[in-house]
């Protein structure tokens, strides 16, 4: 996602923060992935004063945003700690550069729809979350950009989101990866456009188009609005070290195995 939709990133982050207002959670360390463009971390710092922020910076910041982000990160690191890594590095390696059981909250805004394997991302979130930690996320669902389907002249440039999962698919995936008490909801956001050029720019930023179409004179005009299906969810990392069953086999964490002693001398 690139510059044309900075406002959308901020708007969805604000709505996610509103949903967190009713959640009781002590946060000492959190992960923002991705941090668009360095502003999500500052938003969360206000919600959780004194927190140590780890963030995956998004690679398309302009020079000013990048400078402001680095100043914010350096000033907080002196007093609060926290690590910074590139979102692009996560995309390349599939590994979040944090130790196991190291954060209390993972905050992910508009990332899952562009990952080829959201389940792997959920597994990494499970790994880095502490017992009792919270995963909260928002992403674009399968109805996003539905107005573009079937328009002549767009066949060669339209593309699907990497993982257009609906709310129920994601809820099932969250449960299957061990998370507890998932809460999922969805809303439609409707964007209206004054020109085809603006719609095309947003479609490319949303990765619904690979490039601008070569429209012919006789081709019908593009739609003047576009639907975004925004899916929200959160779930808890509870019972991380309890026995888990997979493929009809039970796996026991070695930390569960303790010698039992008897106080009865007989």
PEZIJO-V248362 format. One record per residue. N is the residue number from 1. RES is the residue in one small letter. PHI is phi as a letter, one per 20 degrees, with the letter a starting at -180 (none if undefined). PSI is psi as a letter, one per 40 degrees, with the letter a starting at -180 (none if undefined). D_LAST is the distance of its C-alpha to the last C-alpha in whole Angstrom. Layout:
n:N res:RES phi:PHI psi:PSI d_last:D_LAST
n:N res:RES phi:PHI psi:PSI d_last:D_LAST
This chain:
n:1 res:x phi:none psi:h d_last:70
n:2 res:x phi:c psi:a d_last:72
n:3 res:x phi:g psi:d d_last:75
n:4 res:x phi:g psi:d d_last:76
n:5 res:x phi:d psi:f d_last:73
n:6 res:x phi:g psi:d d_last:72
n:7 res:x phi:f psi:d d_last:72
n:8 res:x phi:f psi:d d_last:70
n:9 res:x phi:g psi:d d_last:67
n:10 res:x phi:f psi:d d_last:67
n:11 res:x phi:f psi:d d_last:68
n:12 res:x phi:f psi:d d_last:65
n:13 res:x phi:f psi:d d_last:63
n:14 res:x phi:f psi:d d_last:64
n:15 res:x phi:f psi:d d_last:63
n:16 res:x phi:f psi:d d_last:59
n:17 res:x phi:f psi:d d_last:59
n:18 res:x phi:f psi:d d_last:60
n:19 res:x phi:f psi:d d_last:57
n:20 res:x phi:f psi:e d_last:55
n:21 res:x phi:f psi:d d_last:56
n:22 res:x phi:e psi:e d_last:53
n:23 res:x phi:e psi:h d_last:50
n:24 res:x phi:e psi:h d_last:48
n:25 res:x phi:b psi:h d_last:47
n:26 res:x phi:e psi:h d_last:46
n:27 res:x phi:d psi:h d_last:48
n:28 res:x phi:d psi:d d_last:48
n:29 res:x phi:c psi:h d_last:49
n:30 res:x phi:c psi:i d_last:51
n:31 res:x phi:c psi:h d_last:53
n:32 res:x phi:d psi:h d_last:56
n:33 res:x phi:b psi:h d_last:57
n:34 res:x phi:e psi:i d_last:60
n:35 res:x phi:d psi:h d_last:62
n:36 res:x phi:e psi:h d_last:65
n:37 res:x phi:e psi:g d_last:67
n:38 res:x phi:n psi:e d_last:65
n:39 res:x phi:e psi:d d_last:65
n:40 res:x phi:f psi:d d_last:62
n:41 res:x phi:f psi:d d_last:60
n:42 res:x phi:f psi:d d_last:62
n:43 res:x phi:f psi:d d_last:62
n:44 res:x phi:f psi:d d_last:58
n:45 res:x phi:f psi:d d_last:58
n:46 res:x phi:f psi:d d_last:60
n:47 res:x phi:f psi:d d_last:57
n:48 res:x phi:c psi:g d_last:54
n:49 res:x phi:g psi:h d_last:56
n:50 res:x phi:n psi:e d_last:54
n:51 res:x phi:f psi:i d_last:53
n:52 res:x phi:e psi:h d_last:53
n:53 res:x phi:d psi:h d_last:55
n:54 res:x phi:d psi:h d_last:54
n:55 res:x phi:b psi:i d_last:57
n:56 res:x phi:d psi:h d_last:59
n:57 res:x phi:f psi:i d_last:63
n:58 res:x phi:e psi:h d_last:65
n:59 res:x phi:f psi:e d_last:68
n:60 res:x phi:d psi:f d_last:71
n:61 res:x phi:f psi:i d_last:71
n:62 res:x phi:f psi:i d_last:75
n:63 res:x phi:f psi:d d_last:76
n:64 res:x phi:f psi:d d_last:75
n:65 res:x phi:g psi:d d_last:72
n:66 res:x phi:f psi:d d_last:71
n:67 res:x phi:f psi:d d_last:72
n:68 res:x phi:f psi:d d_last:70
n:69 res:x phi:f psi:d d_last:67
n:70 res:x phi:f psi:d d_last:67
n:71 res:x phi:f psi:d d_last:68
n:72 res:x phi:f psi:d d_last:65
n:73 res:x phi:f psi:d d_last:62
n:74 res:x phi:f psi:d d_last:63
n:75 res:x phi:f psi:d d_last:63
n:76 res:x phi:f psi:d d_last:60
n:77 res:x phi:f psi:d d_last:58
n:78 res:x phi:f psi:d d_last:59
n:79 res:x phi:d psi:d d_last:57
n:80 res:x phi:d psi:e d_last:55
n:81 res:x phi:m psi:a d_last:54
n:82 res:x phi:o psi:i d_last:54
n:83 res:x phi:d psi:i d_last:55
n:84 res:x phi:c psi:h d_last:58
n:85 res:x phi:b psi:i d_last:59
n:86 res:x phi:e psi:h d_last:62
n:87 res:x phi:f psi:d d_last:61
n:88 res:x phi:f psi:d d_last:63
n:89 res:x phi:f psi:d d_last:60
n:90 res:x phi:f psi:d d_last:58
n:91 res:x phi:f psi:d d_last:60
n:92 res:x phi:f psi:d d_last:61
n:93 res:x phi:d psi:d d_last:57
n:94 res:x phi:m psi:e d_last:55
n:95 res:x phi:c psi:h d_last:53
n:96 res:x phi:e psi:h d_last:52
n:97 res:x phi:f psi:g d_last:53
n:98 res:x phi:b psi:i d_last:49
n:99 res:x phi:f psi:i d_last:46
n:100 res:x phi:g psi:i d_last:43
n:101 res:x phi:l psi:f d_last:42
n:102 res:x phi:d psi:e d_last:45
n:103 res:x phi:c psi:i d_last:46
n:104 res:x phi:d psi:e d_last:46
n:105 res:x phi:b psi:h d_last:49
n:106 res:x phi:d psi:h d_last:51
n:107 res:x phi:d psi:h d_last:55
n:108 res:x phi:c psi:h d_last:57
n:109 res:x phi:d psi:h d_last:60
n:110 res:x phi:l psi:f d_last:63
n:111 res:x phi:c psi:d d_last:61
n:112 res:x phi:g psi:d d_last:59
n:113 res:x phi:f psi:e d_last:62
n:114 res:x phi:d psi:e d_last:64
n:115 res:x phi:e psi:h d_last:61
n:116 res:x phi:f psi:d d_last:61
n:117 res:x phi:b psi:g d_last:57
n:118 res:x phi:g psi:d d_last:55
n:119 res:x phi:f psi:d d_last:52
n:120 res:x phi:f psi:d d_last:52
n:121 res:x phi:f psi:d d_last:53
n:122 res:x phi:f psi:d d_last:50
n:123 res:x phi:f psi:d d_last:47
n:124 res:x phi:f psi:d d_last:49
n:125 res:x phi:f psi:d d_last:48
n:126 res:x phi:g psi:d d_last:45
n:127 res:x phi:f psi:d d_last:44
n:128 res:x phi:e psi:e d_last:45
n:129 res:x phi:f psi:i d_last:44
n:130 res:x phi:f psi:i d_last:41
n:131 res:x phi:g psi:h d_last:38
n:132 res:x phi:n psi:e d_last:40
n:133 res:x phi:f psi:i d_last:44
n:134 res:x phi:c psi:h d_last:47
n:135 res:x phi:d psi:h d_last:49
n:136 res:x phi:c psi:h d_last:53
n:137 res:x phi:b psi:i d_last:56
n:138 res:x phi:b psi:i d_last:59
n:139 res:x phi:b psi:i d_last:61
n:140 res:x phi:e psi:h d_last:64
n:141 res:x phi:e psi:a d_last:64
n:142 res:x phi:f psi:e d_last:66
n:143 res:x phi:e psi:e d_last:69
n:144 res:x phi:f psi:h d_last:70
n:145 res:x phi:m psi:f d_last:74
n:146 res:x phi:f psi:d d_last:74
n:147 res:x phi:f psi:e d_last:78
n:148 res:x phi:e psi:e d_last:79
n:149 res:x phi:f psi:h d_last:78
n:150 res:x phi:n psi:e d_last:81
n:151 res:x phi:e psi:h d_last:83
n:152 res:x phi:g psi:i d_last:86
n:153 res:x phi:n psi:e d_last:86
n:154 res:x phi:d psi:e d_last:82
n:155 res:x phi:g psi:d d_last:81
n:156 res:x phi:e psi:e d_last:81
n:157 res:x phi:d psi:e d_last:79
n:158 res:x phi:f psi:i d_last:77
n:159 res:x phi:b psi:i d_last:73
n:160 res:x phi:e psi:i d_last:70
n:161 res:x phi:f psi:i d_last:67
n:162 res:x phi:g psi:d d_last:65
n:163 res:x phi:c psi:g d_last:62
n:164 res:x phi:e psi:g d_last:63
n:165 res:x phi:e psi:h d_last:60
n:166 res:x phi:e psi:i d_last:60
n:167 res:x phi:f psi:d d_last:58
n:168 res:x phi:f psi:d d_last:56
n:169 res:x phi:f psi:d d_last:56
n:170 res:x phi:f psi:d d_last:54
n:171 res:x phi:f psi:d d_last:52
n:172 res:x phi:f psi:d d_last:50
n:173 res:x phi:f psi:d d_last:50
n:174 res:x phi:f psi:d d_last:49
n:175 res:x phi:f psi:d d_last:46
n:176 res:x phi:f psi:d d_last:46
n:177 res:x phi:e psi:e d_last:45
n:178 res:x phi:o psi:e d_last:42
n:179 res:x phi:f psi:i d_last:44
n:180 res:x phi:d psi:i d_last:43
n:181 res:x phi:l psi:f d_last:45
n:182 res:x phi:f psi:i d_last:48
n:183 res:x phi:c psi:h d_last:51
n:184 res:x phi:c psi:i d_last:55
n:185 res:x phi:b psi:i d_last:58
n:186 res:x phi:b psi:i d_last:62
n:187 res:x phi:b psi:i d_last:65
n:188 res:x phi:d psi:h d_last:69
n:189 res:x phi:d psi:h d_last:71
n:190 res:x phi:d psi:h d_last:74
n:191 res:x phi:d psi:h d_last:77
n:192 res:x phi:d psi:i d_last:80
n:193 res:x phi:c psi:i d_last:83
n:194 res:x phi:e psi:e d_last:86
n:195 res:x phi:b psi:i d_last:87
n:196 res:x phi:f psi:d d_last:86
n:197 res:x phi:f psi:d d_last:85
n:198 res:x phi:f psi:d d_last:83
n:199 res:x phi:f psi:d d_last:81
n:200 res:x phi:f psi:d d_last:81
n:201 res:x phi:f psi:d d_last:80
n:202 res:x phi:f psi:d d_last:77
n:203 res:x phi:f psi:d d_last:76
n:204 res:x phi:f psi:d d_last:76
n:205 res:x phi:f psi:d d_last:74
n:206 res:x phi:e psi:e d_last:71
n:207 res:x phi:m psi:f d_last:72
n:208 res:x phi:e psi:e d_last:73
n:209 res:x phi:c psi:i d_last:76
n:210 res:x phi:e psi:d d_last:76
n:211 res:x phi:a psi:i d_last:80
n:212 res:x phi:f psi:h d_last:83
n:213 res:x phi:f psi:i d_last:85
n:214 res:x phi:e psi:g d_last:88
n:215 res:x phi:f psi:h d_last:90
n:216 res:x phi:e psi:i d_last:93
n:217 res:x phi:g psi:d d_last:96
n:218 res:x phi:e psi:e d_last:95
n:219 res:x phi:f psi:h d_last:91
n:220 res:x phi:g psi:i d_last:90
n:221 res:x phi:f psi:i d_last:89
n:222 res:x phi:f psi:i d_last:85
n:223 res:x phi:f psi:i d_last:83
n:224 res:x phi:e psi:e d_last:84
n:225 res:x phi:b psi:i d_last:80
n:226 res:x phi:b psi:h d_last:77
n:227 res:x phi:e psi:h d_last:73
n:228 res:x phi:d psi:h d_last:70
n:229 res:x phi:e psi:h d_last:67
n:230 res:x phi:d psi:h d_last:64
n:231 res:x phi:d psi:h d_last:61
n:232 res:x phi:d psi:i d_last:58
n:233 res:x phi:a psi:i d_last:54
n:234 res:x phi:b psi:i d_last:51
n:235 res:x phi:b psi:i d_last:47
n:236 res:x phi:d psi:i d_last:44
n:237 res:x phi:e psi:g d_last:42
n:238 res:x phi:c psi:h d_last:38
n:239 res:x phi:m psi:f d_last:35
n:240 res:x phi:f psi:d d_last:37
n:241 res:x phi:d psi:e d_last:33
n:242 res:x phi:e psi:i d_last:32
n:243 res:x phi:f psi:h d_last:32
n:244 res:x phi:c psi:i d_last:35
n:245 res:x phi:d psi:h d_last:37
n:246 res:x phi:b psi:h d_last:40
n:247 res:x phi:l psi:f d_last:42
n:248 res:x phi:m psi:e d_last:39
n:249 res:x phi:d psi:i d_last:37
n:250 res:x phi:e psi:h d_last:34
n:251 res:x phi:d psi:h d_last:34
n:252 res:x phi:d psi:h d_last:31
n:253 res:x phi:f psi:h d_last:32
n:254 res:x phi:g psi:d d_last:29
n:255 res:x phi:f psi:e d_last:29
n:256 res:x phi:f psi:d d_last:27
n:257 res:x phi:e psi:h d_last:24
n:258 res:x phi:c psi:i d_last:21
n:259 res:x phi:f psi:h d_last:18
n:260 res:x phi:e psi:h d_last:15
n:261 res:x phi:d psi:i d_last:12
n:262 res:x phi:d psi:h d_last:9
n:263 res:x phi:e psi:e d_last:9
n:264 res:x phi:e psi:h d_last:5
n:265 res:x phi:f psi:e d_last:4
n:266 res:x phi:e psi:none d_last:0
